[in-house]
Amino acid sequence: MASSGQLLKLACLVVVMFCMVACVPKAEAAVTCGQMVSDLTPCISYVKTGGALAPACCNGVRTLFTLAQTNPDRQSVCNCLKQAINGIPYTNTNAGLAAGLPAKCSVNIPYKISPSTDCKSVK
């Protein structure tokens, strides 16, 4: 049978191990959904109807691209985009206009903008 000293050592070991797991900083995205919506709001009219692209839209696209430099940031933006369009009817034309925004704004992103994009695979 274990002595009270051994039990105390075991309990301390468990607490230390728990702290090592729970206290390690997690990789968190620096880009919030609110920021993403704010940056891309000027793009809504273009994605809805086409036509002229507002300079503020490209400014927002470039700002978002600059902020989303890590995998967690890009995955966060991807998930936020998918949440934003969830339940909103869209056509292939709208999806095509949205997917073309980075190129129109001279930004090269490493993944396809699409409602079917698997955000976990975004690198």
N, C-alpha and C positions, 0 to 999 in steps of 0.2 A: 504494500500500500504506500502511496506517495505521502511524504511528510508535508507539513504545512509550508515549509520553506520551498520545497520543490513546486508545490501548487502556486505559490506566490510568484516564483520565477516563470512558470508556465503562463500564468495570467499576464505578467509583464510582457512576455514575448508575444502573446496574442495581441495585446494593446499596441505594441510597437509595430507589429506587422500590419495591423489595421490602419495605423497612422501612415505607414509607408504607402499603402494603397490609396487610402482616402485623401491624403493630403498632397499627393503629387499633382501639380498643376496640369489641367487638361488643356489640350489644344482647342481653343475656342475661337469661333469666327469673329473677326473684328467688324464685319459688316452686318448690320441688323436689317430685318425686313422693313422696318420703318424708313431707314436710310435708303434702302433700295427703291422703295415706292417713291420717296421724295425725289431721288435722282432720275427716275424714269417716267414720272408723271408727265413731263413735257413731250413724251413720245406717244402718248395715248392717241391723240388725234391722227397722227401719221399711221399708226398701226390699224386704226379703225377704218380710215378712208383713203390712205395713200396720199399722194400729192406732195407738197413741199415739206421738207424736213426742217423743223425748227432748230436753230442753233443751240437752244437750251437743251434739246434732246441729246444732241451729240456731246454737249458738255457733261450731261448726266451719265451717258454711256462711258465716256472717258474717265470720269471720276470713279465710277463703279469698277472699271477695269483696273485703275490705279490702286484702289483699296483692296481688291480681291486678288491678292498675289499668292496666297497659300491655298493648299487643297481644301482645308476646312472653310476658308472664306468662299472659294468658288462653289463648294457644295452647299453652303448656306445660301448663297445667291440663287443657285439652281432651285433649291427647295422653296425659297421665298417666291420665286417666279411661278413655280407650279402651284403654290398655295394661292397666289394672287389670281390666277386664271381659273382655279377650280370652281366649277359651276357657272362660269361665264361662257355663253355660246360664242364660238369663233369659227371662222371658215378657213379653208386652206389658204385663201388670199391673205387673211389676217396673220396666220401663222408664218407665211412666207415673208411678209413685210417685217414681222418681228425678228425672224431669223436673219434677215438681211441688214438689220440695224448696225451691227458691228462693222461690217464692210463699208456701209454708207458713211460711217463716222471714222473711217480709217483706223479701226481697232481690230487686231487679229486675236481672237480668242481660241483656246485649244479644244473647244467642244461645240457641238451643234445646239443651237437654241431651238428647242422643240418640246411640246407637251409630253412627248414620249421619251425624252432623255432620262436615263437612269442616273440620278444625282449622285449615287454612291460611286459611280464609275468616273465621275468628273475629276480630272486631275489638273 
